[in-house]
Amino acid sequence: MNTSIFETYESEVRSYCRHFPTVFTKAVGADFFDEDGNKYIDFFCGAGAVNYGHNNPTIKKKLIEYLESDGIMHALDMYTVPKREFIETFEEKILKPRGLNYKIQFPGPTGTNANEAALKLARKVKGRHNVFAFMGAFHGMTLGSLALTTDKGSRRGAGVDLDNVTFIPAPYMFPELDTVAYMQRLIDDDHSGVEKPAALFLETVQAEGGIRVFDPEWLKAVRAFCDKNDILMVVDDVQVGCCRSGDFFSFERAGIVPDIVTMSKSIGGYGLPLAITLFKPELDIWTPGEHNGTFRGNQLAFVAAKAGLEYMLENKVDEQSKSKGEIVSKFIEEKILPLDSRLEMRGIGLIWGIEFENIPVKGLADKVIEKCFENGLIIEGAGRKNSVVKIMPPLVISEEELKEGLEIIEKSVKEELAKL
């Protein structure tokens, strides 16, 4: 297994490859294969980018047909058939059935592009600089999105001050604290030192924050707070959208309508780069070209995204997410939590986490992740001190393979706990 070319010439910034030190050759469904022919079950899912599985055959067929037709590949924001068909499908099959009326912006290829656009638009609409965000948040690695992100390691890389954001304790941090009342006090108190924000950014499920699921009633209270104070509510659905939480949009369970929604990752259908920023029509005050990007019109991604939406609806992937999530929850509760009383679990849909923070062993979750890889499972960590083992397989994984992957986690936890 030759990895020297990467280690010699690729930047030290590389990350995931350090946890999975092998050279991969192909991926199908929920499986990776490396140069030595080893198979690994995928509980990583491209950080949430391949909800419909690797090389999904239905989507792949559409991509091959488009490539063979000499379809246009690069068009900036010009009108094209793939873009038209994606917009029609998204509006008619996703937004309208949910009673949602949003304009669609294509800001660039990644989630941070979507959040940068949302941030700029919110400030432009409201004429205010400050925004609220929650501790434990991850919104991206470009400077605007990074200012909304709280982990020290990511922020340290900025090299400049990250300003105009007020961080609010997440509701799980201090259960006795009414965070909505706290935000209201910050606005009303003329000695708070906090400027009224243009927007409030949140993930309804903090994935990188440790699989922290926000309560629907709390989300409703936040929506009411934003309405009362003329603040835009922005939901970052980059990672937990596209049925990851069970519903297509993660905020559906609360019965709320955000002013702005950002999406990327699995909206690209096939792991292809695509991001969208959705906003209420009255907020569309952009001037032409005011926010743009060379790759904001990824034609292949439009083809894959449309096919992905159709596949999702036809195969009821939202229901699969919920039913398979129950399998995960039950397995963790019955097989893994009994291994040590200090373990905890959190999750929703098909995103779950096992919390190791209460066991005073440095890097225990990382050791479990490494052991999982040795045992044939690719999985990552999340949360404070990376203390959470994060379970996020493709939503279309078979129940048999899902259970096989869970058994690998159980085995790996046992092996690491036996060393204590």
N, C-alpha and C positions, 0 to 999 in steps of 0.2 A: 504494500500500500504506500504509494509515493505521495507524500504531502509536502515535500521540501519546496516545491515551486511556490506554493502559497506562503509558506513560512519565510521564504527568502525575499519574495517580491511584493507580497500583499501587505498593506498597512497593518500596524498593530491595533488598529481600531476594530478589527474583525472580532466577532463575539460568539455567535452560536456555534461556530465550528470548533471552538475550544471545548465545548461540552460534548460535541458529537464528532470525535476525531476519526472520521473515516471519509472516503471519497464515494459519494453517491452517484449512481448511474441512471436509475429510473425510479418512477413512483407510479403506482396504480391503486386507485381507490384509497384505502387507508394504510397502504404499505409502501415503505421505501426499500430499495435494494442497493447494496454497495458493490464495489469492484470485486470483492472476494465472494460475491454471491450470497451474502448474509441478508436476511430479511428483518426489517424493523417495523413494528406497528407504530403508526403515527398518532400520538396524542398531542401534537404540537400544532398541526394544521396550518403551517405557514403563518403563525401568529394570528390565525383567524382568517387567512386569505383564501383558503380552499375548502369552504364549507361543503361544497358539492363533491368533494373527493378529488384526488389527483387524476388528471387525464380522463375526466368524466367523458365516457364515449359519446353521449348525446351532444354535449357541447363541442367536443373535438370534431365531430362530423361537420358541424356548422362552420367551424373555423377552417377546416380543410377545403370545404366547398367554396368559401369566400376567397381563400388564397388562390385556388385553382381558377377562379373567375377573373383574376387580375383586378380585383377590387382595390379601390384607392386605399393606401395605407397611412398617409399623413395629410391632414387637411386643416391643421390649426382649428379655428372655429367655423370653418365654412360649412355650408349645408351638404350633407351626404345622406345616402340611403340608410347606412347603419345607424347614424345618429337619430334620424327620423324614426326608425323602427324601434330603437331603444326608448326614446321619449314616449312614443305612442303606447308601448307596452307598459312602461312604468306608470304613466298617467292612468291608463284604462284598467290595468289589472292590479296595481298596488295602491295608488293614491285615492282614486275615486271610490273604490269599494270601502275605504276606511273614512270617507268623508273629509279627506285632506286636500287642501288647495294650496299647492306650493309651486313657485317658479323653480326651475332647475338651472343651476350654474355648474359648468364644468371647469373647475379652477386649476387643474393640473392632475398629475397621476397618483398622488399619495394622500393619505389621511391628513398629514400636516398641512398640505395645500388647501384642503377643504376647511380646516380650522383657521388658517390665516385669512382666507376669504371671509369667513364668518366674523372674525374679529374686526377686520377692516370695515366691513359693511355695518356692523353694529355701532361702531364708533362714528361712522359717517352719518348714519340715520339719527342717532341720538345727540350727536355733538358733544359727547363726553369721552374722556380718556380712560377712566378707571373701569375695570371689570371685576366681578367676583368669581372666584373659583374655589374648589374644595381641596382641603388637604388630602393627599392620597391620589390626586389626579394625575393622569398622563394624557397629554393632548398632542404631543409631537415634538420634533427636535429642531425645527427652525425657530428663529428668535421669538416671534409672536406666540407660537404654540408653546414654546419652551417656557415662556414667562408664565403660562397657565399651569405648567407641570411642576410637581413638588419634590421629586426625589433629588437628593443632593448631587449624586453622580452625574445625572443628565444636566442639571443646571450649571455645575462647575465647568462643563465643557464650553459654555457660551463665551466666556472670556470678556463679557461686558455685563453691566448692570441689567437686570431684567425687571422692568418697572411697570407701573400702572395696573397692577393686579393686587387685590386684597384677598388673602386666603382665609377661608372660613373653615372652622373645624367640621370635619365630616360627621354626620349624625351618630355613627358608631363609636366615635372617639370618646365622647363624654355623654353617655346615655341620659344623664340628669339635665343636660343642657338643651334647651329649646333653641335649636340653631336658627329657626325661622324668626323667632322673637329676637334673637341676637342680631341677625342681619337688619331687622327693623330698627333696633336700637342704634346700630351704627349709622343708619341714615338719618334718624330723627335727632340724635344727640349732637348739639352744636360743638361739643367738646370731644367727639369721637376721633377726630383727626382723619376721618375717612370720607373721601369724595363719593357722591352718589354714582353708581356704576351705569354704564351704557347697557351692560348685559351681564347675565349670570351663566357661566358655562358649567356643565356637569355631565358626567356619565351616570346613567341610572344604575349601572353595575360597574364599579371600579375594578376592571380586570387586572391591570398592572398593580393596582393598589392592594391586591390580595383577595380578589373575588368577593368584593363587598357589595351586597345587593341592597339597594335603597328601597325602603318601604313605600308601597303605593300611596298610602295616606300622607306620608311626608312629601312625596312628589307633588301631590295635589296641593298641599300647603305652600310649596315653593312656587307652583304655578300661580296661586292666588296672590302671593307676595309680589311676584313680578308684575301682575296685572295692576295691583294696588299702587305700585310705585313707578309705573311707566319704565320698566326694565325689560329688556328682551331676554327670553329664556332660550338658551342654546343647548341642545342635547347632542353630545358627541356619540354617535352610534357607529363609529368606525370599526370597532372590534366586536361589539355585542349586537350589532344589527344583523340583517339577513338571516333571521330565525335563530340566531345563537342563543337568545334568551327564551326561546319558545315562540314568541310572536315575531313577525317580520321586523317591526320596530320595537325596541326594548321598552319604550314608554307606553305602549298600548295597554299594558296591564294596569296602568294608573288612570286610564281614560282621559289623558291630558293631550293638548296639542301645543308643542313647542313653537316658538316663532321662527327658529332656525334649526335645521338638523344637518349634521355632517355625516357622510358615509364614505367608505373606501373598502379596502381589503376584499371581502367576498362579493361586493357589488360588481367586481370585475369578472365574476362568473367562473373563471378558469385559473385564477391566480394572476391574471393580467392586470397591469396598472390602470386604475380608473378611480376617480373620486368625484363626488357630487356634493354640492352645498344647496340645500333646499331652504326656501324662505317664503314667507307670506308675500303675496303680490305687492302689497302696499309698501314693502321694504325695498323693492327693486328700484333703487335710485342711482344705480351705477351709470356712469357715462361710458360710451363705447371704448373698449380697450383699457379701462381704468384698472382692471385687474386681469392679467392674462398670463399665458405661458405657452411655450412652444409645443408641449405635448399634452395640451388640454383636450385634444380630439383624437384619442387613441381608437382608431377604427376597428382593429381586431378586438379590443376590449368591449366596444359597443356590441359587436356581434356576439361575443361570449356572454356579455351581461344580459342581453335579451334572451339568449338560449338558457342561461342560468335561471332567470326569473320563470320562464315557461316550465323548465324542469322542476323547479321548486314547487310551483303550483300543482303540476300534474302528479307529482310524487308526494304531495302533502308533507314537505320537509319540516314545516313548523310542528306538525303532530309527531314526527319522528324525533325531533329535538326534545319535546316534552316527555315522550314515553321512554326514550333512551336515558334521559336525565334521571328518571325514576329508578332505572336499573343502577345507574352510578350511585345515586344517593343511598339506595338500599344496600348495595355492596359495601360502600364505605362504612355505613352505620353498623353492619353486621360482621364484617370481616376485618376492617382496618382499625376503626376506633377502639375496639376491645384490646388491641395490641398494647396500648398505653393510654391511661386515663387522661393524660395531658394533651392528647391530640384533639383537634377540632375540625369540623368541616363546614363549608359554606358553598352555596351555589344556587343556580337557577338554570332551567333549560338544559343545555349540554355544555355548560361551563361550570366546573367545580374546583374547589381547592381544599387541600388538606394542610392545616396549619400546624407547624412544628415549633412555633415561637416559645411555647411554654416549657419545652424541654431544654434545659440549659446546656446545650452542646453546640458550640459554634459551627455554623455551616452544615447542620444536620440535613436540612432539606436539599442542599446541594449534593451531599453525599448520596442521598436517596435517588436523586436525579441521575447521577453518574452510575449508580448501581442498576437503575432501570435500563440505561443504555447498554450496559454489559449484558443484561438479560433480554435484550431485544425490543426495547420500547424507547421511543423518542418523546420526551416530555420536558417542559420547562418550568421555571420557578417564577414567583411573583411576590409582591407584598414587601413590607418593611423587612430589611435585612435578607431579602429573598427567601423568607422563611415558609413560603407556601408552595407546595407542589401543585401545579396547575393542570387540570385535566380538561383538554379541549380537542377531542378528535373530530374528524370530519362528521358532519351531521348524518351522512348516509352510510356510516360504518355499519356493518352487520352486527346483530346482537351477539353472535358467537365471537367475533373478533373483539368487540367491545369488552366482553367478559374476560377474554384471554388477556387483553391489555391490563384490565383491573387486577387480574391474578398476578401479573408481573409486578405491579405496584405493591401488592400485598407481600409477595415474596421479597422484594427489595427492602421494604420497610422492616420486615422481620430480620433480614440479614444485617441491616445497619443497627437496629435496636439491640441485637445480640452482642454487638461490640461494646456497648456502653457498660 
